[in-house]
Amino acid sequence: MINFYEVRDQASVKYLLSALLKLVVSQRLLPGNDGKLVLVPEVMVVDNIVAGIIRKEKLSVSEIEDAIQSNLEKGSIGLINSLAELFVQDKITLELEIGRAHV
């Protein structure tokens, strides 16, 4: 999203996003074991650590993933956690989980 802006404006956009975002929700629909679509949520609670990552010159996806994992008690839900829970509930197969973990 940030790359849609001119290079000279990107730092300002990052600053605004880091200041205004409170929560980011991503949802995926995957085929379940029963043939129906299964909702796979990913939630990122934006705290000071995540805001700092957003403001950095070079945005690091792995740092954001780590921040999501460290904020589970604040309500963040990582993609891997969602996939693992669906697997334990026998809603998706292991092959599907492994394939989607790197999407």
C-alpha positions in Angstrom: 0.0 0.0 0.0 2.8 2.4 0.9 4.4 1.8 -2.5 1.5 3.5 -4.2 2.7 6.8 -3.0 5.6 8.8 -4.3 8.9 8.0 -2.6 9.1 11.5 -1.1 5.7 11.0 0.5 6.2 7.4 1.9 7.8 8.4 5.2 4.8 10.7 6.0 2.3 7.9 5.0 4.1 5.4 7.3 4.1 7.9 10.1 0.3 8.6 9.6 -0.5 4.8 9.4 1.6 4.1 12.5 -0.2 6.8 14.4 -3.8 6.0 13.2 -4.0 2.3 13.0 -5.2 0.5 16.1 -6.1 -2.9 14.6 -5.7 -4.7 11.3 -7.8 -7.7 10.4 -7.1 -10.1 7.5 -9.5 -12.9 6.5 -9.0 -15.8 4.2 -11.4 -18.4 3.1 -10.0 -21.9 2.6 -11.6 -25.1 1.5 -12.4 -27.2 4.6 -12.4 -31.0 5.0 -16.2 -31.0 4.6 -16.0 -29.1 1.2 -17.3 -25.8 2.7 -15.2 -22.7 3.0 -13.5 -22.1 6.4 -12.6 -18.6 7.7 -9.0 -18.1 8.7 -8.6 -14.8 10.6 -5.4 -12.9 11.2 -5.5 -10.0 13.6 -2.7 -7.5 14.4 -3.2 -5.3 17.4 -1.1 -2.1 16.7 0.9 -1.2 19.8 4.0 0.9 20.1 6.2 -2.0 18.8 4.1 -2.5 15.7 3.9 1.3 15.1 7.7 1.5 15.3 8.0 -1.3 12.7 5.6 0.5 10.4 7.7 3.7 10.6 11.0 2.0 9.7 12.7 2.8 6.4 12.5 -0.8 5.3 9.3 -2.6 6.4 10.1 -6.1 7.6 7.3 -8.7 7.3 9.1 -11.1 9.6 9.3 -8.4 12.3 5.5 -7.8 12.0 4.9 -11.6 12.2 7.0 -11.7 15.4 5.1 -8.7 16.9 1.8 -10.5 16.2 3.1 -13.6 18.0 4.2 -11.6 21.0 0.9 -9.8 21.2 -1.3 -12.8 21.5 -2.4 -11.8 25.0 -3.5 -8.4 23.6 -5.8 -10.1 21.0 -3.5 -10.5 18.0 -4.0 -13.8 16.1 -1.3 -15.0 13.8 -2.0 -16.9 10.6 0.0 -19.9 11.8 -2.1 -20.0 15.0 -5.4 -19.8 13.1 -4.3 -22.6 10.7 -3.1 -24.8 13.7 -6.4 -24.3 15.5 -8.4 -25.3 12.4 -6.2 -28.4 12.0 -6.7 -29.4 15.6 -10.5 -28.9 15.1 -10.2 -31.2 12.0 -11.6 -28.5 9.8 -8.6 -28.5 7.4 -5.9 -31.0 6.4 -2.3 -30.8 7.2 -1.4 -30.5 3.5 -3.6 -27.4 3.2 -2.2 -26.0 6.4 1.5 -26.4 5.3 0.7 -24.9 1.8 -1.1 -21.9 3.2 1.4 -21.1 6.0 3.7 -19.4 3.5 1.1 -17.5 1.5 
